[in-house]
Every structure is written in C-alpha cells, then in structure tokens.
Amino acid sequence: MSYEWMNVLGPAAVKGTALLAAAGVAAAALRRRSAAERHLVWTLALVALLVLPALLVALPSWESPSVPRLPVVAPAAPAPVPESTAPAGVDGNRMLVAIWAAGALALLFDLSLGWLRLWWIAARARDVSGNWRGLALSGCRARILTSPRCKAPLAWGRTILVPAGAGAWPEERRRAVLLHELAHIERRDWATQLVAQLARAVYWFHPLVWLATRQMRIERERACDDRVLSTGTPAHEYATHLVAVARSLAPRTQAASAMASHLESRLAAILDPERRRGGIRRHVLAAALAGTALLTVPLAAMRPQAAPPPLTLSGTVYDPSGAVVPGARVSIFNARTEPTPGSAMFHTELSAVTSEAGAYVFPPLRPGTYTLIVEKPGFAVFLRRGVRIESGRPVKLDAMLQVGQVAEEVSVVSKREGPPPAPVTAPQRVRVGGNVQPPKMLRSAQPGYPGGARKRGAEGSVVLRAVIWMDGSIGGLQTVSSPDGELTAAAINAVRQWRYEPTLLNGQPVEVETTITVNFRLEP
C-alpha cells in the first residue's frame, strides 16, 4: 500500500463526518419512531462510509467552473545549495500510512479472533434444539447450542448459543430469550454488525464512527426487544427477565459489562407504552436507500475549491562560483514514462527558463516522482532523479551547474608504408558549451608522424584528457585510448607545447577539463 491511499482516506473521513452528522440528525428526528428505523439509518450511514473511498476514485470531480488562482511569484535567490533532498512530507505520509495500517490490522485481527473463538465454541457445544424449539413461534429452524464457555445468549447466521445454565431458567424467561435471539436471525443482524466492525476498522481514528457503531448496537437490541413485545409478551415481564439474565452473568465478564452499559435505556424503552414497535416497511426502506444515495454520491463527487499552491516546484540555478545562472533551460519529466535521454520518445512534460535572478517556477504538477534536468550551453547537464511531488506540498530544489568540458581535435596525415591495420573507432567528442567564454588557442604545435609507426602501418586516434590551467597552460595529461605507444608519445610531446587564453566564468579565469583527439592517418 502506498501513501496515495491517504489522499483518498483523508477526504473520505472528512466527507464521512457529514454523513454521520446527517445520520445523527435523522436518528434524533426519529426518536419517537421504531428502533428498527433508527437502526436502519445508522446501518446505511456506515455502509455509505465504506463505499465512499471507492466513489471518490471512480466518480468524476464536480467542481466550480471558475476558480480563483494565486499569482505565481518567483522566489528571491537564496544562498547556493549544491544538493537538495526530497521533501520530508514523503516520510511523514509513510508514517501516517503505517500508523493507520497498524490500527486497522489490530481491529481486523480482533474481529477475526472473535469469529474464530465463536466457531471454536460452537464446534464443541451441545445441541439442545429439541428442548428449546417448542418455546418460540412455530416454524423455528434455528440450531440452538449450549456451552459452558458461552457467557451470554447470542445469535449469528441461523445458530443460537446460550449459556450452560440457561436450561434451568423458567420457561417464560427461556421463551423471551429465544424470541429475542430469533429476532436477531430474522433481521440478519450478524451482517449489519460485520459492516459496523469493518467501518470501525477502516476509520478507527474517527471518533464519530465509534459513536455510530455504539448507537447502532443499542438500536439493534431495542429493535429485537420490540419484536419480542410484538408477540404479546407483557412489557414488565420481559423487563424482569432481562434484569434476571443480566444478574446471572458473571459481574466482571465482557458480556455483562456490555449488557449493563445500555440496559437502563433498554428497560426505559420497553416500559414506555407510547413507543412505536413496528418493523421497516418497504416504502420506508426504499426512501432511506434513495436518500442515502442522493446524499453520498454528490458528496463523493464534490471537490474542495481552494487555490492551488503557487510554488509546486521551484528553485535557483547557480554556477560553481555561487553566482546565479539566468537563461538556463529547466525540464521536468514523469519518472514512470521517462525513456532513455536522447531517444525520440524523450519528450518534455514541462519546461521553464530561469529568470535574471536564476530562479525557475513550475505550475502545480500531478503527484508523482519526476526527473529534473537543467541545461545551459557551456555547462555540464544537471540531472536529478527521484524528485517527489505531492499535492499541496511545495518543493524547493536548487541546482549547481559545473563548467562543461572542452574538446580539441588534430589530424596528422602521412603516406602509408605497409598493409593497413584493422580500423580503430574514435571515441565520441564532447560538445563545447557556448555561453561560458571558452578557451582560445594561442599557440599550437603540430605532432609529427613517427617513422617507426609509419613503417608498422600504425594509425588511428589518440585520445588524451588534460586540464587547461588558469594561466592557459596544459597539464594533467592522461591517455584515454591509443592504437600505438609511439603515436601516444608524439601526441603528448606536441600537446604540451600548446597555450590557451584561459576559460572565463563571469569574467574570472577558471580551470576546465579538455578532451584532445589526435588523428594519425596514413594515405595510400
């Protein structure tokens, strides 16, 4: 998982706040209606919350046609910085992703552990369906199991699990408990509870999600209580059974704590004669689904209208003396599609030219990884890969150009003596820069063709690397390639006598590397 996920989850959490707030307002407006209707409101809100990230990616953005933009202002030239690192926001986003993933995985692990424990208990429980089935409505097809490891009655799928001591309960209490759990099965509450747990795992950092899942659980129990009362069970009798079941649980068990946390509100709702206890009619369900869709889809398509950051990528170009370099061409390429430099497919996504202050500015770019190239005649090409661009995070990247190399080529021609040798490919010449004032040859010496090399038929190119010092003399001579040692000596002896007018950078002499190619060729 990459950190781009946070660019989806963050807006989903913000827009999910509006969904949950709307669900809270709707639930408050339905406080005199049935608990089943309020449970439906919270269920649809959590379902919409889970679907929201997918809608944010799939739906086209719904934006205003006119968006004000801030003017782009070039920054003032700061002190020269030879190297620049990627923005620190990348590591911050990765840390946020790691924290979110740790919380989500912890809750999903707890959910899986709970289901595995429930499966393990059910696999070792005793089937008592024959002793309980006759207590409830006719046509009960649920499987009823009992286990000493079960602390409170519960239901999932078409299975009901009751504590081992439940067989000693009075018949009226067992019937009330069985009707309540059968209501969970008929309402498919195990599926809605799974939706709530998944939403809590994805949005574990959102406090309103925890509140929504808690309210959903309370309304679920109240809706099942309404189902029991709708069968004709007296309200005071059913309330007495609930209190007795709560007291029978171990006081420190998780089931007892959860039941006691909202038992008082359940009892108040059970004993309230003015409460509506009906289920959900089809037209109510259709209206709730349509209302949720009409609220979720436009909310997912909406995009916040804010002016883009004026400096998505900017910087200043310097030369080795620390002076700014105006007129340099700065190009940026998308790293995912960057081909080999020099190929026909190497196209510029965006280019800019540095100002008189040596500064460049790019407009807001799509998030991604880019390659930056700075070119200026007379300077070596500056290349920086792995430049990370993120939405809303300005990146500052300065470049320091180095003076380009100089190349000289001399040809020495003589008559051939003997058979021609195998051809030798000369190395590629280095292009001389045009804006830096290049060195000018003041004095040169033509190499002679050595007689021994001519007799042997030796010919080819001697490539030398040297440094033109600030006084214009040649030094640091090194042989890059040569077809014959005698030809090398002749070339070096001649080049040592050369003198230049030194290279000038901003009017000051600087040292510069040069590549000298001396071509020895024999004519027939």
C-alpha positions as CSV (number, residue, x, y, z in Angstrom):
1,M,0.0,0.0,0.0
2,S,1.4,3.4,-1.0
3,Y,0.9,6.7,0.7
4,E,-1.6,7.8,-2.1
5,W,-4.2,5.8,-0.1
6,M,-4.1,8.6,2.5
7,N,-5.1,11.0,-0.3
8,V,-8.3,9.0,-0.6
9,L,-8.9,8.1,3.1
10,G,-8.4,11.6,4.3
11,P,-11.2,13.2,2.1
12,A,-13.4,10.2,2.8
13,A,-13.1,10.7,6.5
14,V,-13.9,14.4,6.2
15,K,-16.9,13.7,4.0
16,G,-17.9,10.8,6.2
17,T,-18.2,13.3,9.0
18,A,-21.0,15.0,7.1
19,L,-22.7,11.6,6.5
20,L,-22.5,10.6,10.2
21,A,-23.8,14.0,11.3
22,A,-26.7,13.7,8.9
23,A,-27.4,10.2,10.3
24,G,-27.3,11.6,13.8
25,V,-29.8,14.3,12.9
26,A,-32.1,11.8,11.2
27,A,-31.9,9.4,14.2
28,A,-32.8,12.3,16.6
29,A,-35.7,13.2,14.4
30,L,-36.9,9.6,14.5
31,R,-36.6,9.3,18.3
32,R,-40.4,8.6,18.6
33,R,-40.3,6.1,15.8
34,S,-39.4,2.5,16.0
35,A,-35.9,1.4,16.9
36,A,-35.7,-0.6,13.6
37,E,-35.9,2.6,11.6
38,R,-33.2,4.3,13.6
39,H,-31.0,1.1,13.3
40,L,-31.5,1.3,9.5
41,V,-30.3,4.9,9.5
42,W,-27.1,4.1,11.2
43,T,-26.6,1.0,9.1
44,L,-26.9,2.9,5.8
45,A,-24.6,5.6,7.1
46,L,-21.8,3.1,7.8
47,V,-22.4,1.3,4.5
48,A,-22.0,4.7,2.7
49,L,-18.9,5.3,4.7
50,L,-17.3,2.1,3.4
51,V,-18.3,2.8,-0.2
52,L,-17.2,6.4,-0.1
53,P,-13.4,5.8,-0.9
54,A,-14.4,3.8,-4.0
55,L,-16.7,6.6,-5.1
56,L,-14.0,9.2,-4.6
57,V,-11.8,7.3,-7.0
58,A,-14.5,6.3,-9.6
59,L,-16.7,9.4,-9.8
60,P,-15.6,12.4,-11.8
61,S,-15.0,15.6,-9.8
62,W,-17.8,18.1,-9.5
63,E,-16.1,21.5,-9.4
64,S,-17.0,25.1,-9.9
65,P,-16.2,26.4,-13.5
66,S,-14.3,29.4,-12.2
67,V,-11.6,29.0,-9.6
68,P,-9.5,31.9,-8.4
69,R,-5.8,31.3,-8.6
70,L,-3.0,32.9,-6.8
71,P,-0.3,34.7,-8.9
72,V,3.0,32.8,-9.4
73,V,5.8,34.8,-7.9
74,A,9.4,33.8,-8.4
75,P,11.4,33.4,-5.1
76,A,14.3,35.5,-4.2
77,A,17.7,33.9,-4.8
78,P,18.9,32.2,-1.6
79,A,22.4,31.1,-0.8
80,P,23.7,28.4,-3.1
81,V,22.9,24.8,-2.2
82,P,24.7,22.1,-4.1
83,E,22.4,19.3,-3.2
84,S,18.7,19.1,-2.3
85,T,16.9,16.3,-0.8
86,A,13.4,15.0,-1.3
87,P,10.6,16.7,0.7
88,A,10.2,15.5,4.3
89,G,6.5,15.1,3.7
90,V,7.1,11.7,2.0
91,D,8.4,10.2,5.2
92,G,5.6,11.8,7.1
93,N,3.0,10.3,4.8
94,R,4.6,6.9,5.1
95,M,4.5,7.2,8.8
96,L,0.8,8.1,8.7
97,V,0.1,5.1,6.5
98,A,2.0,2.8,8.8
99,I,0.0,4.1,11.9
100,W,-3.3,3.7,10.1
101,A,-2.5,0.2,8.9
102,A,-1.4,-0.8,12.4
103,G,-4.7,0.3,13.9
104,A,-6.8,-1.2,11.1
105,L,-5.0,-4.6,11.2
106,A,-5.3,-4.7,15.0
107,L,-9.1,-4.3,14.8
108,L,-9.4,-6.7,11.9
109,F,-7.3,-9.2,13.9
110,D,-9.5,-8.8,16.9
111,L,-12.6,-9.3,14.7
112,S,-11.1,-12.5,13.1
113,L,-10.1,-13.7,16.6
114,G,-13.7,-13.2,17.8
115,W,-15.2,-15.2,14.9
116,L,-12.7,-18.0,15.3
117,R,-13.4,-18.2,19.0
118,L,-17.1,-18.3,18.3
119,W,-16.6,-21.1,15.7
120,W,-14.4,-23.0,18.2
121,I,-17.1,-22.8,21.0
122,A,-19.9,-23.8,18.6
123,A,-17.9,-26.8,17.4
124,R,-17.7,-28.1,21.0
125,A,-21.2,-27.1,22.1
126,R,-24.1,-29.4,22.8
127,D,-27.2,-29.2,20.6
128,V,-30.4,-28.6,22.7
129,S,-32.7,-27.6,19.8
130,G,-35.3,-30.2,20.8
131,N,-35.6,-28.7,24.4
132,W,-35.9,-25.1,23.3
133,R,-37.6,-25.1,19.9
134,G,-41.1,-25.5,21.2
135,L,-40.9,-22.4,23.4
136,A,-40.9,-19.9,20.5
137,L,-43.0,-19.4,17.4
138,S,-43.8,-22.3,15.2
139,G,-41.5,-23.0,12.3
140,C,-38.3,-22.2,14.2
141,R,-35.4,-23.6,12.1
142,A,-32.6,-22.2,14.1
143,R,-30.0,-24.5,15.7
144,I,-29.8,-24.0,19.5
145,L,-26.5,-24.9,21.2
146,T,-25.3,-24.6,24.8
147,S,-21.8,-24.4,26.1
148,P,-20.2,-23.6,29.5
149,R,-17.8,-21.3,27.6
150,C,-20.8,-19.1,26.5
151,K,-21.3,-16.2,28.9
152,A,-24.5,-14.6,27.4
153,P,-27.1,-15.6,24.8
154,L,-26.1,-14.7,21.2
155,A,-27.0,-15.5,17.6
156,W,-25.3,-15.5,14.2
157,G,-26.4,-17.0,10.9
158,R,-29.1,-19.5,11.9
159,T,-27.4,-20.5,15.2
160,I,-28.3,-19.5,18.7
161,L,-25.8,-20.1,21.6
162,V,-26.9,-20.0,25.2
163,P,-25.0,-20.4,28.5
164,A,-24.9,-23.9,30.1
165,G,-27.1,-22.8,33.0
166,A,-29.8,-21.5,30.7
167,G,-31.6,-24.8,30.8
168,A,-32.6,-24.1,34.4
169,W,-34.2,-20.8,33.7
170,P,-38.0,-20.6,33.9
171,E,-39.9,-21.4,30.8
172,E,-41.1,-17.8,30.3
173,R,-37.5,-16.5,30.5
174,R,-36.2,-19.1,28.1
175,R,-39.0,-18.2,25.7
176,A,-38.3,-14.4,25.9
177,V,-34.5,-15.0,25.3
178,L,-35.2,-17.3,22.4
179,L,-37.6,-14.8,20.8
180,H,-35.0,-12.1,21.2
181,E,-32.3,-14.1,19.5
182,L,-34.6,-15.3,16.7
183,A,-35.3,-11.6,16.0
184,H,-31.6,-11.1,15.5
185,I,-31.6,-14.0,13.0
186,E,-34.6,-12.8,11.1
187,R,-33.2,-9.2,10.9
188,R,-29.8,-10.6,9.8
189,D,-28.1,-8.5,12.5
190,W,-24.9,-10.5,12.1
191,A,-24.3,-9.0,8.7
192,T,-25.0,-5.4,9.8
193,Q,-22.8,-5.9,12.8
194,L,-20.0,-7.1,10.4
195,V,-20.5,-3.9,8.4
196,A,-20.1,-1.8,11.6
197,Q,-16.9,-3.6,12.6
198,L,-15.4,-3.2,9.2
199,A,-16.2,0.5,9.2
200,R,-14.7,0.9,12.6
201,A,-11.5,-0.9,11.4
202,V,-11.1,1.4,8.4
203,Y,-12.0,4.6,10.2
204,W,-10.7,3.6,13.7
205,F,-9.2,7.2,14.1
206,H,-12.6,8.8,13.6
207,P,-14.5,9.3,17.0
208,L,-17.9,9.7,15.2
209,V,-17.5,6.2,13.8
210,W,-17.1,4.7,17.2
211,L,-20.2,6.6,18.4
212,A,-22.2,5.5,15.3
213,T,-21.3,1.8,15.9
214,R,-22.3,2.1,19.6
215,Q,-25.7,3.7,18.7
216,M,-26.2,1.1,16.0
217,R,-25.7,-1.7,18.6
218,I,-28.1,-0.1,21.0
219,E,-30.8,0.4,18.4
220,R,-30.3,-3.2,17.3
221,E,-31.0,-4.6,20.7
222,R,-34.0,-2.3,21.1
223,A,-35.4,-3.4,17.7
224,C,-35.2,-7.1,18.9
225,D,-36.9,-6.1,22.1
226,D,-39.7,-4.6,20.1
227,R,-40.0,-7.9,18.2
228,V,-40.5,-9.8,21.5
229,L,-43.1,-7.4,22.7
230,S,-45.0,-7.6,19.4
231,T,-45.6,-11.3,20.1
232,G,-47.7,-10.4,23.1
233,T,-45.1,-10.7,25.9
234,P,-46.0,-8.2,28.7
235,A,-43.5,-5.4,28.9
236,H,-43.0,-5.6,32.7
237,E,-42.5,-9.4,32.5
238,Y,-39.9,-9.1,29.7
239,A,-38.1,-6.3,31.6
240,T,-37.9,-8.6,34.6
241,H,-36.4,-11.4,32.5
242,L,-33.8,-9.1,31.1
243,V,-32.7,-8.0,34.6
244,A,-32.6,-11.6,35.7
245,V,-30.4,-12.6,32.7
246,A,-28.0,-9.7,33.4
247,R,-27.7,-10.7,37.0
248,S,-27.0,-14.3,36.1
249,L,-23.9,-13.3,34.1
250,A,-20.5,-13.1,35.9
251,P,-20.2,-9.4,37.0
252,R,-16.7,-9.0,35.5
253,T,-17.3,-10.6,32.1
254,Q,-17.3,-8.6,28.9
255,A,-20.9,-9.6,28.1
256,A,-22.2,-8.4,31.5
257,S,-20.4,-5.1,31.1
258,A,-21.7,-4.6,27.6
259,M,-25.3,-5.5,28.6
260,A,-25.3,-3.4,31.7
261,S,-23.9,-0.3,29.8
262,H,-27.2,0.2,28.0
263,L,-29.7,-2.0,30.0
264,E,-31.2,1.0,31.7
265,S,-32.1,2.7,28.4
266,R,-33.5,-0.6,27.1
267,L,-35.7,-1.0,30.1
268,A,-37.0,2.6,29.8
269,A,-37.8,1.9,26.1
270,I,-39.5,-1.4,26.9
271,L,-41.7,0.1,29.6
272,D,-42.7,3.2,27.5
273,P,-46.2,2.5,26.3
274,E,-46.1,5.3,23.7
275,R,-43.1,3.8,21.8
276,R,-43.7,2.6,18.2
277,R,-42.5,-1.0,17.9
278,G,-43.1,-1.8,14.3
279,G,-40.6,-3.0,11.7
280,I,-39.4,-1.4,8.5
281,R,-42.0,-1.1,5.7
282,R,-40.9,-1.4,2.1
283,H,-41.6,2.3,1.2
284,V,-39.6,3.4,4.2
285,L,-36.7,1.2,3.1
286,A,-36.8,2.5,-0.4
287,A,-36.9,6.1,0.8
288,A,-34.0,5.5,3.1
289,L,-31.9,3.9,0.3
290,A,-32.7,6.7,-2.1
291,G,-31.9,9.4,0.5
292,T,-28.6,7.8,1.3
293,A,-27.6,7.6,-2.4
294,L,-28.7,11.2,-3.1
295,L,-26.5,12.4,-0.2
296,T,-23.5,10.1,-0.7
297,V,-22.9,10.3,-4.5
298,P,-22.9,14.1,-4.8
299,L,-20.8,14.4,-1.6
300,A,-18.2,12.0,-3.1
301,A,-18.1,13.9,-6.4
302,M,-17.7,17.3,-4.8
303,R,-14.1,18.6,-4.6
304,P,-13.0,21.5,-2.3
305,Q,-12.4,24.7,-4.2
306,A,-9.1,26.1,-3.0
307,A,-6.4,28.0,-4.9
308,P,-3.5,25.7,-5.9
309,P,-0.2,26.3,-4.2
310,P,1.8,28.9,-6.2
311,L,5.1,27.0,-5.9
312,T,4.7,23.3,-6.5
313,L,8.3,23.1,-7.7
314,S,10.8,25.9,-7.7
315,G,14.5,26.6,-7.3
316,T,17.5,28.6,-8.3
317,V,20.4,27.6,-10.6
318,Y,24.0,28.5,-9.7
319,D,27.4,28.2,-11.2
320,P,30.5,26.9,-9.4
321,S,31.3,30.5,-8.2
322,G,28.0,30.8,-6.5
323,A,26.5,33.3,-9.0
324,V,23.0,32.7,-10.4
325,V,22.6,31.4,-13.9
326,P,19.9,33.2,-16.0
327,G,18.6,31.7,-19.2
328,A,19.1,28.0,-18.2
329,R,16.6,25.6,-19.5
330,V,14.9,23.5,-16.8
331,S,12.9,20.5,-17.8
332,I,10.9,18.0,-15.7
333,F,9.8,14.5,-16.8
334,N,7.4,12.0,-15.3
335,A,9.6,9.2,-13.9
336,R,7.0,6.5,-14.8
337,T,7.4,7.2,-18.5
338,E,10.9,8.6,-18.7
339,P,12.8,6.9,-21.6
340,T,16.5,7.0,-22.2
341,P,17.8,10.5,-22.8
342,G,18.5,11.2,-26.4
343,S,15.8,8.9,-27.7
344,A,12.9,10.1,-29.9
345,M,10.4,9.4,-27.1
346,F,12.2,11.6,-24.6
347,H,9.6,14.3,-24.5
348,T,9.3,17.2,-22.1
349,E,6.2,17.3,-19.9
350,L,7.0,20.8,-18.7
351,S,9.9,23.2,-19.3
352,A,10.9,26.6,-17.8
353,V,13.7,29.1,-18.3
354,T,15.5,30.7,-15.3
355,S,14.9,34.4,-14.8
356,E,17.6,37.1,-14.4
357,A,17.8,36.0,-10.7
358,G,18.5,32.4,-11.8
359,A,15.1,31.3,-10.4
360,Y,12.6,28.9,-12.1
361,V,9.0,28.1,-11.1
362,F,6.7,25.3,-12.3
363,P,2.9,25.4,-12.1
364,P,1.2,22.8,-9.9
365,L,2.0,19.2,-11.0
366,R,0.3,15.9,-10.6
367,P,1.5,14.0,-7.6
368,G,4.3,11.6,-8.6
369,T,8.0,11.0,-9.0
370,Y,9.8,13.2,-11.5
371,T,13.3,13.7,-13.1
372,L,14.7,17.2,-13.3
373,I,17.2,18.3,-16.0
374,V,19.0,21.7,-16.2
375,E,20.8,22.6,-19.4
376,K,22.9,25.6,-20.2
377,P,25.5,26.0,-23.1
378,G,29.0,25.8,-21.7
379,F,27.9,23.8,-18.6
380,A,27.6,20.1,-17.9
381,V,24.0,18.8,-17.8
382,F,22.5,18.7,-14.3
383,L,20.3,15.6,-13.7
384,R,18.3,14.8,-10.6
385,R,16.1,11.8,-10.4
386,G,13.5,10.8,-7.7
387,V,12.0,14.3,-7.2
388,R,8.8,13.7,-5.3
389,I,5.8,16.0,-6.0
390,E,2.8,15.9,-3.6
391,S,-0.4,17.9,-3.7
392,G,-0.2,21.0,-1.6
393,R,3.5,20.5,-0.7
394,P,5.8,23.0,-2.4
395,V,9.2,21.5,-3.3
396,K,12.4,23.6,-3.4
397,L,15.2,22.2,-5.5
398,D,18.3,24.2,-6.4
399,A,20.8,23.2,-9.0
400,M,24.6,23.9,-9.2
401,L,26.0,23.6,-12.7
402,Q,29.6,22.6,-13.4
403,V,31.6,24.0,-16.3
404,G,31.5,21.7,-19.3
405,Q,34.5,20.0,-20.9
406,V,36.4,21.4,-23.9
407,A,37.4,19.2,-26.9
408,E,40.2,19.6,-29.4
409,E,40.9,17.5,-32.5
410,V,44.1,17.5,-34.5
411,S,44.7,15.4,-37.7
412,V,48.2,14.2,-38.7
413,V,48.3,12.7,-42.2
414,S,51.3,10.8,-43.7
415,K,52.0,8.3,-46.6
416,R,51.3,4.7,-45.7
417,E,54.1,2.2,-45.6
418,G,52.9,-1.4,-45.3
419,P,49.4,-3.0,-45.2
420,P,46.6,-1.1,-43.5
421,P,45.8,-2.3,-39.9
422,A,42.3,-3.0,-38.6
423,P,40.2,0.2,-38.2
424,V,40.0,1.8,-34.7
425,T,36.8,3.6,-33.8
426,A,37.5,7.1,-32.4
427,P,35.6,8.0,-29.1
428,Q,32.7,10.4,-29.2
429,R,33.7,14.0,-28.9
430,V,32.4,16.2,-26.1
431,R,30.3,19.3,-27.2
432,V,31.8,22.7,-26.2
433,G,29.5,25.0,-24.3
434,G,28.5,28.2,-26.0
435,N,27.7,30.7,-23.2
436,V,30.7,30.3,-20.9
437,Q,33.6,32.1,-22.7
438,P,35.6,29.1,-24.0
439,P,39.4,29.0,-24.1
440,K,41.1,30.3,-27.2
441,M,44.1,28.6,-28.8
442,L,47.1,31.0,-28.7
443,R,49.9,28.6,-29.7
444,S,49.8,25.1,-31.1
445,A,52.4,22.5,-32.2
446,Q,51.6,20.0,-34.9
447,P,52.6,16.5,-34.0
448,G,54.9,14.7,-36.4
449,Y,54.2,11.2,-37.6
450,P,56.8,8.8,-36.0
451,G,58.8,6.9,-38.6
452,G,58.6,3.6,-36.7
453,A,54.8,3.8,-36.5
454,R,54.6,4.7,-40.2
455,K,56.7,1.6,-41.1
456,R,54.5,-0.6,-38.9
457,G,51.4,0.9,-40.6
458,A,50.1,2.1,-37.2
459,E,47.3,4.7,-37.4
460,G,44.2,5.8,-35.5
461,S,43.1,8.3,-32.9
462,V,45.0,9.1,-29.7
463,V,42.5,10.5,-27.2
464,L,44.0,12.5,-24.3
465,R,42.4,14.1,-21.2
466,A,44.0,17.2,-19.8
467,V,43.3,20.4,-17.8
468,I,43.7,23.9,-19.1
469,W,45.1,25.8,-16.1
470,M,44.1,29.4,-15.3
471,D,47.3,30.7,-16.9
472,G,46.4,28.9,-20.2
473,S,49.0,26.1,-20.0
474,I,48.3,22.4,-20.4
475,G,48.7,20.0,-17.5
476,G,47.4,16.7,-16.1
477,L,47.8,14.9,-19.4
478,Q,46.3,11.4,-19.3
479,T,45.8,8.8,-22.1
480,V,42.2,7.8,-22.6
481,S,42.8,5.5,-25.6
482,S,45.5,4.9,-28.2
483,P,46.3,2.5,-31.0
484,D,50.1,2.7,-30.6
485,G,52.6,3.8,-27.9
486,E,54.8,5.7,-30.3
487,L,51.8,7.7,-31.6
488,T,50.9,8.5,-28.0
489,A,54.3,9.9,-27.3
490,A,54.2,12.1,-30.4
491,A,50.8,13.4,-29.5
492,I,51.8,14.2,-25.8
493,N,55.0,16.0,-26.8
494,A,53.1,18.2,-29.2
495,V,50.1,19.0,-26.8
496,R,52.5,20.0,-24.0
497,Q,53.6,23.0,-26.1
498,W,50.0,24.3,-26.6
499,R,49.0,27.5,-24.9
500,Y,45.4,28.9,-24.5
501,E,43.7,32.1,-23.5
502,P,42.1,30.8,-20.3
503,T,38.4,29.9,-19.9
504,L,36.4,32.8,-18.3
505,L,33.4,32.3,-16.0
506,N,31.7,35.6,-15.2
507,G,34.9,37.3,-16.3
508,Q,37.1,35.3,-14.0
509,P,39.6,32.6,-15.2
510,V,38.7,29.0,-14.2
511,E,40.3,25.6,-14.7
512,V,38.5,23.4,-17.2
513,E,38.9,19.9,-18.4
514,T,39.5,19.2,-22.0
515,T,39.5,16.2,-24.3
516,I,42.0,16.2,-27.1
517,T,41.8,13.8,-30.1
518,V,44.9,13.5,-32.3
519,N,44.1,11.6,-35.5
520,F,47.0,9.8,-37.2
521,R,46.1,8.7,-40.7
522,L,48.2,7.1,-43.5
523,E,47.3,7.8,-47.0
524,P,47.9,5.2,-49.8
